Amino acid sequence: MKQSAVYPGTFDPITLGHVDVVNRGLKLFDHVVIGVAENPNKEPMFDLEARLRMVSQTFQDESRVEVVAFSGLLVELAQTQKAEAILRGLRAASDFEYEFQMATMNRRLDEKIETAFVMAREDYTFVSSRFIREISSMGGDVSALVPESVIPYLEGSK
Ligand code: PNS
């Protein structure tokens, strides 16, 4: 039977750290559904459409990756996608507390859905969407840390 995972996030914007997590997920699962969260309370820099386009373009040549938007509960996305697991990346111990709470809460909501963690490559442990937004808005070069599809959006030409 094919095994699928949903990989949720705000992706504001997607980084090479996220790409690394998806590629690791593809070693464990047949199919990875990237769930781009609307997340209005986070007041994202990029609207949902732009975030979806950046993620879709990044994985346009990977047939085992699908990109969808979602606005409700993550476990409901996993249920509608018939996914066995939620995929998340860990960069450092500091990520653990939040991830542990989220995984435990999601398990309470649906105990059939497992959360699988993969560790991002060392080169990306310091990369976060927040730093990308900050550095880029101050004129810094982040081109080595994001997929190519993100550059025009950061430059404001899209
Ligand atoms: O990339 P992020 O911002 O860390 O991703 C956060 C995300 C999208 C995984 C989280 O906000 C989420 O799961 N939102 C959906 C709402 C939900 O299910 N909340 C309960 C989780 S315990």
Backbone and ligand atoms as CSV (ligand in chain L), in Angstrom:
chain,resi,resn,atom,element,x,y,z
A,1,MET,N,N,0.831,-1.203,0.000
A,1,MET,CA,C,0.000,0.000,0.000
A,1,MET,C,C,0.873,1.265,0.000
A,2,LYS,N,N,0.417,2.260,-0.724
A,2,LYS,CA,C,1.197,3.503,-0.777
A,2,LYS,C,C,1.049,4.285,0.521
A,3,GLN,N,N,2.163,4.801,0.985
A,3,GLN,CA,C,2.150,5.573,2.222
A,3,GLN,C,C,2.332,7.053,1.898
A,4,SER,N,N,1.451,7.865,2.490
A,4,SER,CA,C,1.553,9.309,2.252
A,4,SER,C,C,1.730,10.066,3.557
A,5,ALA,N,N,2.363,11.216,3.425
A,5,ALA,CA,C,2.478,12.123,4.570
A,5,ALA,C,C,2.058,13.518,4.126
A,6,VAL,N,N,1.496,14.267,5.057
A,6,VAL,CA,C,1.274,15.686,4.779
A,6,VAL,C,C,2.384,16.478,5.464
A,7,TYR,N,N,2.913,17.437,4.754
A,7,TYR,CA,C,3.958,18.297,5.311
A,7,TYR,C,C,3.370,19.711,5.389
A,8,PRO,N,N,2.946,20.116,6.607
A,8,PRO,CA,C,2.283,21.417,6.733
A,8,PRO,C,C,3.264,22.535,7.058
A,9,GLY,N,N,2.891,23.735,6.704
A,9,GLY,CA,C,3.703,24.889,7.084
A,9,GLY,C,C,3.093,26.154,6.549
A,10,THR,N,N,3.663,27.273,6.985
A,10,THR,CA,C,3.198,28.567,6.482
A,10,THR,C,C,3.951,28.900,5.190
A,11,PHE,N,N,5.200,28.495,5.108
A,11,PHE,CA,C,6.032,28.667,3.902
A,11,PHE,C,C,6.040,30.132,3.443
A,12,ASP,N,N,6.464,31.003,4.357
A,12,ASP,CA,C,6.394,32.457,4.114
A,12,ASP,C,C,7.784,33.099,4.097
A,13,PRO,N,N,8.643,32.773,3.146
A,13,PRO,CA,C,8.475,31.887,1.998
A,13,PRO,C,C,9.092,30.507,2.269
A,14,ILE,N,N,8.937,29.606,1.288
A,14,ILE,CA,C,9.605,28.299,1.357
A,14,ILE,C,C,11.126,28.523,1.299
A,15,THR,N,N,11.877,27.728,2.082
A,15,THR,CA,C,13.347,27.840,2.103
A,15,THR,C,C,13.964,26.515,1.645
A,16,LEU,N,N,15.271,26.506,1.469
A,16,LEU,CA,C,15.943,25.244,1.107
A,16,LEU,C,C,15.909,24.255,2.275
A,17,GLY,N,N,15.705,24.765,3.487
A,17,GLY,CA,C,15.517,23.872,4.641
A,17,GLY,C,C,14.229,23.063,4.459
A,18,HIS,N,N,13.146,23.745,4.040
A,18,HIS,CA,C,11.876,23.047,3.773
A,18,HIS,C,C,12.057,22.019,2.645
A,19,VAL,N,N,12.783,22.416,1.596
A,19,VAL,CA,C,12.986,21.523,0.444
A,19,VAL,C,C,13.723,20.261,0.912
A,20,ASP,N,N,14.704,20.461,1.776
A,20,ASP,CA,C,15.474,19.332,2.315
A,20,ASP,C,C,14.563,18.382,3.098
A,21,VAL,N,N,13.649,18.945,3.878
A,21,VAL,CA,C,12.721,18.109,4.663
A,21,VAL,C,C,11.813,17.305,3.725
A,22,VAL,N,N,11.314,17.938,2.658
A,22,VAL,CA,C,10.452,17.228,1.703
A,22,VAL,C,C,11.239,16.089,1.057
A,23,ASN,N,N,12.484,16.361,0.644
A,23,ASN,CA,C,13.279,15.319,-0.013
A,23,ASN,C,C,13.577,14.152,0.929
A,24,ARG,N,N,13.779,14.449,2.206
A,24,ARG,CA,C,13.961,13.373,3.182
A,24,ARG,C,C,12.658,12.611,3.367
A,25,GLY,N,N,11.544,13.340,3.377
A,25,GLY,CA,C,10.225,12.702,3.508
A,25,GLY,C,C,9.964,11.744,2.356
A,26,LEU,N,N,10.452,12.095,1.174
A,26,LEU,CA,C,10.234,11.234,-0.001
A,26,LEU,C,C,11.012,9.920,0.086
A,27,LYS,N,N,12.000,9.872,0.999
A,27,LYS,CA,C,12.710,8.598,1.206
A,27,LYS,C,C,11.886,7.672,2.098
A,28,LEU,N,N,10.993,8.282,2.892
A,28,LEU,CA,C,10.213,7.485,3.850
A,28,LEU,C,C,8.797,7.194,3.356
A,29,PHE,N,N,8.273,8.101,2.507
A,29,PHE,CA,C,6.885,7.987,2.046
A,29,PHE,C,C,6.853,7.979,0.520
A,30,ASP,N,N,5.800,7.354,-0.025
A,30,ASP,CA,C,5.658,7.322,-1.487
A,30,ASP,C,C,5.224,8.679,-2.030
A,31,HIS,N,N,4.477,9.389,-1.178
A,31,HIS,CA,C,3.828,10.602,-1.646
A,31,HIS,C,C,3.869,11.637,-0.517
A,32,VAL,N,N,4.222,12.866,-0.829
A,32,VAL,CA,C,4.192,13.925,0.187
A,32,VAL,C,C,3.260,15.040,-0.297
A,33,VAL,N,N,2.265,15.345,0.536
A,33,VAL,CA,C,1.337,16.435,0.226
A,33,VAL,C,C,1.764,17.644,1.058
A,34,ILE,N,N,2.203,18.694,0.390
A,34,ILE,CA,C,2.612,19.899,1.126
A,34,ILE,C,C,1.358,20.737,1.373
A,35,GLY,N,N,1.056,20.967,2.639
A,35,GLY,CA,C,-0.123,21.751,3.006
A,35,GLY,C,C,0.305,23.165,3.366
A,36,VAL,N,N,-0.070,24.110,2.518
A,36,VAL,CA,C,0.291,25.508,2.770
A,36,VAL,C,C,-0.837,26.126,3.598
A,37,ALA,N,N,-0.511,26.473,4.845
A,37,ALA,CA,C,-1.534,26.966,5.764
A,37,ALA,C,C,-1.853,28.426,5.475
A,38,GLU,N,N,-3.146,28.722,5.467
A,38,GLU,CA,C,-3.558,30.114,5.239
A,38,GLU,C,C,-3.013,30.984,6.384
A,39,ASN,N,N,-3.151,30.510,7.625
A,39,ASN,CA,C,-2.561,31.122,8.830
A,39,ASN,C,C,-2.676,32.642,8.917
A,40,PRO,N,N,-3.899,33.206,8.842
A,40,PRO,CA,C,-4.015,34.666,8.845
A,40,PRO,C,C,-3.518,35.303,10.136
A,41,ASN,N,N,-3.588,34.565,11.284
A,41,ASN,CA,C,-3.113,35.199,12.534
A,41,ASN,C,C,-1.612,35.389,12.569
A,42,LYS,N,N,-0.888,34.696,11.665
A,42,LYS,CA,C,0.561,34.932,11.583
A,42,LYS,C,C,0.863,36.154,10.718
A,43,GLU,N,N,-0.168,36.743,10.096
A,43,GLU,CA,C,-0.001,37.882,9.180
A,43,GLU,C,C,1.166,37.671,8.222
A,44,PRO,N,N,1.055,36.680,7.334
A,44,PRO,CA,C,2.182,36.370,6.441
A,44,PRO,C,C,2.556,37.544,5.534
A,45,MET,N,N,3.828,37.589,5.172
A,45,MET,CA,C,4.319,38.633,4.259
A,45,MET,C,C,3.755,38.385,2.854
A,46,PHE,N,N,3.695,37.098,2.463
A,46,PHE,CA,C,3.187,36.743,1.136
A,46,PHE,C,C,1.788,36.160,1.280
A,47,ASP,N,N,0.869,36.555,0.373
A,47,ASP,CA,C,-0.476,36.009,0.487
A,47,ASP,C,C,-0.473,34.527,0.098
A,48,LEU,N,N,-1.607,33.883,0.366
A,48,LEU,CA,C,-1.678,32.434,0.176
A,48,LEU,C,C,-1.367,32.045,-1.267
A,49,GLU,N,N,-1.895,32.811,-2.221
A,49,GLU,CA,C,-1.670,32.514,-3.646
A,49,GLU,C,C,-0.177,32.513,-3.971
A,50,ALA,N,N,0.521,33.533,-3.507
A,50,ALA,CA,C,1.959,33.653,-3.793
A,50,ALA,C,C,2.723,32.502,-3.140
A,51,ARG,N,N,2.362,32.179,-1.896
A,51,ARG,CA,C,3.068,31.086,-1.205
A,51,ARG,C,C,2.828,29.762,-1.915
A,52,LEU,N,N,1.582,29.563,-2.385
A,52,LEU,CA,C,1.275,28.330,-3.129
A,52,LEU,C,C,2.080,28.254,-4.420
A,53,ARG,N,N,2.188,29.391,-5.115
A,53,ARG,CA,C,2.927,29.396,-6.390
A,53,ARG,C,C,4.399,29.099,-6.165
A,54,MET,N,N,4.983,29.721,-5.137
A,54,MET,CA,C,6.413,29.496,-4.863
A,54,MET,C,C,6.674,28.020,-4.562
A,55,VAL,N,N,5.792,27.403,-3.749
A,55,VAL,CA,C,5.987,25.989,-3.385
A,55,VAL,C,C,5.758,25.098,-4.602
A,56,SER,N,N,4.684,25.382,-5.373
A,56,SER,CA,C,4.357,24.546,-6.544
A,56,SER,C,C,5.486,24.585,-7.570
A,57,GLN,N,N,6.010,25.785,-7.829
A,57,GLN,CA,C,7.101,25.907,-8.811
A,57,GLN,C,C,8.337,25.139,-8.348
A,58,THR,N,N,8.592,25.154,-7.060
A,58,THR,CA,C,9.774,24.472,-6.520
A,58,THR,C,C,9.722,22.975,-6.800
A,59,PHE,N,N,8.511,22.402,-6.733
A,59,PHE,CA,C,8.392,20.945,-6.893
A,59,PHE,C,C,7.698,20.554,-8.194
A,60,GLN,N,N,7.736,21.448,-9.195
A,60,GLN,CA,C,6.975,21.168,-10.422
A,60,GLN,C,C,7.451,19.902,-11.141
A,61,ASP,N,N,8.731,19.498,-10.934
A,61,ASP,CA,C,9.233,18.303,-11.628
A,61,ASP,C,C,9.177,17.048,-10.755
A,62,GLU,N,N,8.584,17.148,-9.584
A,62,GLU,CA,C,8.537,15.993,-8.673
A,62,GLU,C,C,7.105,15.454,-8.616
A,63,SER,N,N,6.858,14.358,-9.327
A,63,SER,CA,C,5.478,13.849,-9.441
A,63,SER,C,C,4.946,13.286,-8.123
A,64,ARG,N,N,5.837,13.002,-7.180
A,64,ARG,CA,C,5.372,12.427,-5.913
A,64,ARG,C,C,5.014,13.490,-4.875
A,65,VAL,N,N,5.129,14.760,-5.302
A,65,VAL,CA,C,4.778,15.850,-4.387
A,65,VAL,C,C,3.549,16.581,-4.923
A,66,GLU,N,N,2.604,16.830,-4.010
A,66,GLU,CA,C,1.408,17.572,-4.361
A,66,GLU,C,C,1.334,18.775,-3.429
A,67,VAL,N,N,0.799,19.874,-3.909
A,67,VAL,CA,C,0.740,21.085,-3.082
A,67,VAL,C,C,-0.719,21.522,-2.955
A,68,VAL,N,N,-1.174,21.667,-1.709
A,68,VAL,CA,C,-2.560,22.100,-1.485
A,68,VAL,C,C,-2.580,23.207,-0.432
A,69,ALA,N,N,-3.663,24.003,-0.464
A,69,ALA,CA,C,-3.850,25.015,0.577
A,69,ALA,C,C,-4.746,24.415,1.644
A,70,PHE,N,N,-4.581,24.876,2.891
A,70,PHE,CA,C,-5.550,24.462,3.910
A,70,PHE,C,C,-5.721,25.555,4.954
A,71,SER,N,N,-6.929,25.543,5.559
A,71,SER,CA,C,-7.191,26.595,6.535
A,71,SER,C,C,-7.748,26.039,7.851
A,72,GLY,N,N,-8.116,24.774,7.869
A,72,GLY,CA,C,-8.685,24.210,9.099
A,72,GLY,C,C,-7.635,23.493,9.923
A,73,LEU,N,N,-8.075,22.439,10.567
A,73,LEU,CA,C,-7.158,21.657,11.402
A,73,LEU,C,C,-6.241,20.804,10.529
A,74,LEU,N,N,-5.009,20.675,10.986
A,74,LEU,CA,C,-4.032,19.854,10.270
A,74,LEU,C,C,-4.464,18.387,10.204
A,75,VAL,N,N,-5.027,17.867,11.294
A,75,VAL,CA,C,-5.450,16.454,11.257
A,75,VAL,C,C,-6.561,16.249,10.221
A,76,GLU,N,N,-7.383,17.293,10.018
A,76,GLU,CA,C,-8.454,17.167,9.001
A,76,GLU,C,C,-7.842,17.123,7.598
A,77,LEU,N,N,-6.786,17.875,7.401
A,77,LEU,CA,C,-6.083,17.806,6.106
A,77,LEU,C,C,-5.520,16.396,5.913
A,78,ALA,N,N,-4.902,15.862,6.958
A,78,ALA,CA,C,-4.326,14.505,6.865
A,78,ALA,C,C,-5.437,13.489,6.575
A,79,GLN,N,N,-6.595,13.672,7.212
A,79,GLN,CA,C,-7.716,12.739,6.982
A,79,GLN,C,C,-8.217,12.830,5.540
A,80,THR,N,N,-8.428,14.058,5.034
A,80,THR,CA,C,-8.978,14.180,3.669
A,80,THR,C,C,-7.960,13.706,2.630
A,81,GLN,N,N,-6.674,13.837,2.948
A,81,GLN,CA,C,-5.644,13.378,2.013
A,81,GLN,C,C,-5.340,11.887,2.176
A,82,LYS,N,N,-6.006,11.255,3.140
A,82,LYS,CA,C,-5.762,9.834,3.464
A,82,LYS,C,C,-4.277,9.581,3.749
A,83,ALA,N,N,-3.685,10.494,4.499
A,83,ALA,CA,C,-2.255,10.380,4.833
A,83,ALA,C,C,-2.089,9.632,6.149
A,84,GLU,N,N,-1.052,8.821,6.212
A,84,GLU,CA,C,-0.770,8.057,7.431
A,84,GLU,C,C,-0.042,8.928,8.455
A,85,ALA,N,N,0.625,9.964,7.970
A,85,ALA,CA,C,1.506,10.704,8.872
A,85,ALA,C,C,1.575,12.186,8.537
A,86,ILE,N,N,2.022,12.921,9.545
A,86,ILE,CA,C,2.351,14.338,9.400
A,86,ILE,C,C,3.879,14.395,9.417
A,87,LEU,N,N,4.448,15.092,8.469
A,87,LEU,CA,C,5.911,15.216,8.388
A,87,LEU,C,C,6.320,16.588,8.905
A,88,ARG,N,N,7.329,16.627,9.782
A,88,ARG,CA,C,7.864,17.909,10.252
A,88,ARG,C,C,9.385,17.803,10.311
A,89,GLY,N,N,10.041,18.935,10.176
A,89,GLY,CA,C,11.497,18.971,10.263
A,89,GLY,C,C,11.924,19.554,11.602
A,90,LEU,N,N,13.041,19.064,12.110
A,90,LEU,CA,C,13.612,19.633,13.335
A,90,LEU,C,C,14.975,20.222,12.995
A,91,ARG,N,N,15.197,21.458,13.423
A,91,ARG,CA,C,16.504,22.073,13.174
A,91,ARG,C,C,17.386,21.982,14.404
A,92,ALA,N,N,16.813,22.289,15.552
A,92,ALA,CA,C,17.610,22.353,16.778
A,92,ALA,C,C,16.725,21.981,17.949
A,93,ALA,N,N,17.356,21.805,19.107
A,93,ALA,CA,C,16.600,21.428,20.301
A,93,ALA,C,C,15.498,22.448,20.582
A,94,SER,N,N,15.756,23.712,20.221
A,94,SER,CA,C,14.774,24.764,20.490
A,94,SER,C,C,13.465,24.558,19.739
A,95,ASP,N,N,13.497,23.816,18.645
A,95,ASP,CA,C,12.254,23.512,17.915
A,95,ASP,C,C,11.421,22.483,18.659
A,96,PHE,N,N,12.076,21.719,19.532
A,96,PHE,CA,C,11.441,20.510,20.042
A,96,PHE,C,C,10.177,20.772,20.854
A,97,GLU,N,N,10.238,21.773,21.747
A,97,GLU,CA,C,9.114,22.020,22.661
A,97,GLU,C,C,7.803,22.249,21.899
A,98,TYR,N,N,7.852,23.144,20.927
A,98,TYR,CA,C,6.672,23.469,20.116
A,98,TYR,C,C,6.234,22.256,19.304
A,99,GLU,N,N,7.190,21.568,18.718
A,99,GLU,CA,C,6.853,20.406,17.885
A,99,GLU,C,C,6.258,19.279,18.723
A,100,PHE,N,N,6.799,19.121,19.931
A,100,PHE,CA,C,6.309,18.080,20.832
A,100,PHE,C,C,4.852,18.363,21.211
A,101,GLN,N,N,4.577,19.640,21.546
A,101,GLN,CA,C,3.205,20.018,21.913
A,101,GLN,C,C,2.251,19.788,20.747
A,102,MET,N,N,2.709,20.190,19.556
A,102,MET,CA,C,1.841,20.075,18.388
A,102,MET,C,C,1.567,18.599,18.059
A,103,ALA,N,N,2.626,17.787,18.095
A,103,ALA,CA,C,2.473,16.366,17.769
A,103,ALA,C,C,1.565,15.683,18.789
A,104,THR,N,N,1.722,16.039,20.067
A,104,THR,CA,C,0.913,15.419,21.108
A,104,THR,C,C,-0.554,15.825,20.954
A,105,MET,N,N,-0.767,17.110,20.669
A,105,MET,CA,C,-2.140,17.599,20.481
A,105,MET,C,C,-2.775,16.952,19.249
A,106,ASN,N,N,-2.002,16.859,18.180
A,106,ASN,CA,C,-2.555,16.240,16.963
A,106,ASN,C,C,-2.884,14.766,17.209
A,107,ARG,N,N,-2.094,14.108,18.039
A,107,ARG,CA,C,-2.373,12.706,18.342
A,107,ARG,C,C,-3.649,12.561,19.171
A,108,ARG,N,N,-3.876,13.553,20.036
A,108,ARG,CA,C,-5.145,13.552,20.796
A,108,ARG,C,C,-6.323,13.715,19.857
A,109,LEU,N,N,-6.125,14.553,18.828
A,109,LEU,CA,C,-7.224,14.818,17.891
A,109,LEU,C,C,-7.492,13.628,16.980
A,110,ASP,N,N,-6.429,12.888,16.629
A,110,ASP,CA,C,-6.604,11.694,15.799
A,110,ASP,C,C,-5.418,10.760,16.048
A,111,GLU,N,N,-5.647,9.742,16.866
A,111,GLU,CA,C,-4.503,8.912,17.267
A,111,GLU,C,C,-3.998,7.993,16.166
A,112,LYS,N,N,-4.713,7.942,15.056
A,112,LYS,CA,C,-4.241,7.079,13.957
A,112,LYS,C,C,-3.140,7.766,13.135
A,113,ILE,N,N,-3.050,9.066,13.269
A,113,ILE,CA,C,-2.068,9.798,12.461
A,113,ILE,C,C,-0.782,10.025,13.257
A,114,GLU,N,N,0.310,9.487,12.747
A,114,GLU,CA,C,1.612,9.639,13.405
A,114,GLU,C,C,2.279,10.936,12.945
A,115,THR,N,N,3.119,11.503,13.804
A,115,THR,CA,C,3.980,12.601,13.342
A,115,THR,C,C,5.385,12.035,13.165
A,116,ALA,N,N,5.956,12.231,11.979
A,116,ALA,CA,C,7.314,11.758,11.692
A,116,ALA,C,C,8.236,12.978,11.589
A,117,PHE,N,N,9.332,12.935,12.323
A,117,PHE,CA,C,10.291,14.040,12.286
A,117,PHE,C,C,11.535,13.646,11.509
A,118,VAL,N,N,12.013,14.564,10.703
A,118,VAL,CA,C,13.324,14.357,10.080
A,118,VAL,C,C,14.196,15.553,10.456
A,119,MET,N,N,15.502,15.311,10.479
A,119,MET,CA,C,16.416,16.400,10.824
A,119,MET,C,C,16.933,17.048,9.564
A,120,ALA,N,N,16.778,18.361,9.509
A,120,ALA,CA,C,17.255,19.097,8.344
A,120,ALA,C,C,18.779,19.006,8.265
A,121,ARG,N,N,19.296,19.113,7.045
A,121,ARG,CA,C,20.738,19.073,6.837
A,121,ARG,C,C,21.425,20.194,7.632
A,122,GLU,N,N,22.626,19.906,8.131
A,122,GLU,CA,C,23.331,20.865,8.999
A,122,GLU,C,C,23.412,22.256,8.361
A,123,ASP,N,N,23.624,22.306,7.051
A,123,ASP,CA,C,23.785,23.608,6.374
A,123,ASP,C,C,22.562,24.505,6.550
A,124,TYR,N,N,21.421,23.899,6.867
A,124,TYR,CA,C,20.183,24.682,6.902
A,124,TYR,C,C,19.633,24.855,8.314
A,125,THR,N,N,20.392,24.423,9.331
A,125,THR,CA,C,19.819,24.473,10.680
A,125,THR,C,C,19.547,25.910,11.127
A,126,PHE,N,N,20.228,26.858,10.524
A,126,PHE,CA,C,20.034,28.259,10.946
A,126,PHE,C,C,19.056,28.997,10.034
A,127,VAL,N,N,18.515,28.306,9.038
A,127,VAL,CA,C,17.638,28.981,8.060
A,127,VAL,C,C,16.192,28.948,8.546
A,128,SER,N,N,15.569,30.111,8.549
A,128,SER,CA,C,14.136,30.171,8.861
A,128,SER,C,C,13.494,31.188,7.935
A,129,SER,N,N,12.191,31.035,7.695
A,129,SER,CA,C,11.481,31.985,6.834
A,129,SER,C,C,11.571,33.389,7.416
A,130,ARG,N,N,11.533,33.474,8.750
A,130,ARG,CA,C,11.581,34.791,9.408
A,130,ARG,C,C,12.891,35.510,9.085
A,131,PHE,N,N,14.017,34.794,9.179
A,131,PHE,CA,C,15.309,35.407,8.859
A,131,PHE,C,C,15.394,35.765,7.378
A,132,ILE,N,N,14.845,34.885,6.535
A,132,ILE,CA,C,14.863,35.169,5.090
A,132,ILE,C,C,14.138,36.493,4.823
A,133,ARG,N,N,12.956,36.665,5.410
A,133,ARG,CA,C,12.173,37.897,5.205
A,133,ARG,C,C,12.951,39.102,5.712
A,134,GLU,N,N,13.537,38.958,6.902
A,134,GLU,CA,C,14.231,40.081,7.529
A,134,GLU,C,C,15.475,40.479,6.733
A,135,ILE,N,N,16.302,39.491,6.410
A,135,ILE,CA,C,17.562,39.788,5.716
A,135,ILE,C,C,17.269,40.370,4.339
A,136,SER,N,N,16.299,39.759,3.650
A,136,SER,CA,C,15.976,40.212,2.313
A,136,SER,C,C,15.420,41.638,2.330
A,137,SER,N,N,14.562,41.952,3.312
A,137,SER,CA,C,13.971,43.298,3.363
A,137,SER,C,C,15.019,44.355,3.681
A,138,MET,N,N,16.168,43.919,4.240
A,138,MET,CA,C,17.246,44.875,4.536
A,138,MET,C,C,18.326,44.838,3.462
A,139,GLY,N,N,18.022,44.185,2.353
A,139,GLY,CA,C,18.935,44.204,1.205
A,139,GLY,C,C,19.994,43.115,1.210
A,140,GLY,N,N,19.924,42.180,2.166
A,140,GLY,CA,C,20.915,41.101,2.227
A,140,GLY,C,C,20.640,40.036,1.178
A,141,ASP,N,N,21.677,39.261,0.870
A,141,ASP,CA,C,21.567,38.243,-0.174
A,141,ASP,C,C,21.195,36.895,0.451
A,142,VAL,N,N,20.021,36.409,0.108
A,142,VAL,CA,C,19.580,35.119,0.650
A,142,VAL,C,C,19.427,34.082,-0.464
A,143,SER,N,N,19.975,34.401,-1.648
A,143,SER,CA,C,19.723,33.550,-2.817
A,143,SER,C,C,20.236,32.112,-2.646
A,144,ALA,N,N,21.207,31.899,-1.742
A,144,ALA,CA,C,21.717,30.535,-1.550
A,144,ALA,C,C,20.864,29.750,-0.564
A,145,LEU,N,N,19.847,30.390,-0.016
A,145,LEU,CA,C,19.067,29.747,1.054
A,145,LEU,C,C,17.616,29.471,0.682
A,146,VAL,N,N,17.208,29.950,-0.500
A,146,VAL,CA,C,15.813,29.737,-0.935
A,146,VAL,C,C,15.802,29.141,-2.339
A,147,PRO,N,N,14.710,28.429,-2.703
A,147,PRO,CA,C,14.626,27.943,-4.081
A,147,PRO,C,C,14.529,29.129,-5.053
A,148,GLU,N,N,14.944,28.877,-6.290
A,148,GLU,CA,C,14.964,29.942,-7.308
A,148,GLU,C,C,13.614,30.639,-7.476
A,149,SER,N,N,12.543,29.857,-7.343
A,149,SER,CA,C,11.197,30.407,-7.553
A,149,SER,C,C,10.864,31.535,-6.575
A,150,VAL,N,N,11.583,31.593,-5.455
A,150,VAL,CA,C,11.271,32.584,-4.414
A,150,VAL,C,C,11.901,33.947,-4.719
A,151,ILE,N,N,13.017,33.931,-5.444
A,151,ILE,CA,C,13.802,35.174,-5.652
A,151,ILE,C,C,12.953,36.327,-6.225
A,152,PRO,N,N,12.193,36.106,-7.308
A,152,PRO,CA,C,11.406,37.232,-7.828
A,152,PRO,C,C,10.404,37.774,-6.815
A,153,TYR,N,N,9.897,36.905,-5.964
A,153,TYR,CA,C,8.934,37.364,-4.957
A,153,TYR,C,C,9.630,38.226,-3.905
A,154,LEU,N,N,10.848,37.814,-3.513
A,154,LEU,CA,C,11.583,38.607,-2.522
A,154,LEU,C,C,12.018,39.938,-3.115
A,155,GLU,N,N,12.310,39.927,-4.417
A,155,GLU,CA,C,12.746,41.171,-5.079
A,155,GLU,C,C,11.562,42.083,-5.370
A,156,GLY,N,N,10.374,41.569,-5.153
A,156,GLY,CA,C,9.175,42.395,-5.364
A,156,GLY,C,C,8.759,42.495,-6.808
A,157,SER,N,N,9.379,41.674,-7.672
A,157,SER,CA,C,8.999,41.744,-9.084
A,157,SER,C,C,7.827,40.814,-9.390
A,158,LYS,N,N,7.331,40.116,-8.346
A,158,LYS,CA,C,6.123,39.267,-8.527
A,158,LYS,C,C,5.169,39.509,-7.378
L,1,PNS,O1,O,5.601,26.530,9.316
L,1,PNS,P1,P,4.844,26.730,10.586
L,1,PNS,O2,O,4.333,28.150,10.656
L,1,PNS,O3,O,5.633,26.309,11.772
L,1,PNS,O4,O,3.561,25.763,10.500
L,1,PNS,C1,C,2.579,25.812,11.498
L,1,PNS,C2,C,1.403,24.875,11.144
L,1,PNS,C3,C,0.788,25.243,9.818
L,1,PNS,C4,C,1.908,23.456,11.101
L,1,PNS,C5,C,0.369,25.035,12.293
L,1,PNS,O5,O,0.033,26.377,12.402
L,1,PNS,C6,C,-0.889,24.188,12.082
L,1,PNS,O6,O,-0.877,22.995,12.217
L,1,PNS,N1,N,-2.003,24.871,11.745
L,1,PNS,C7,C,-3.275,24.211,11.499
L,1,PNS,C8,C,-4.222,24.397,12.672
L,1,PNS,C9,C,-4.122,23.234,13.619
L,1,PNS,O7,O,-4.308,22.082,13.283
L,1,PNS,N2,N,-3.822,23.564,14.890
L,1,PNS,C10,C,-3.660,22.597,15.925
L,1,PNS,C11,C,-2.232,22.052,15.925
L,1,PNS,S1,S,-1.850,21.426,17.500
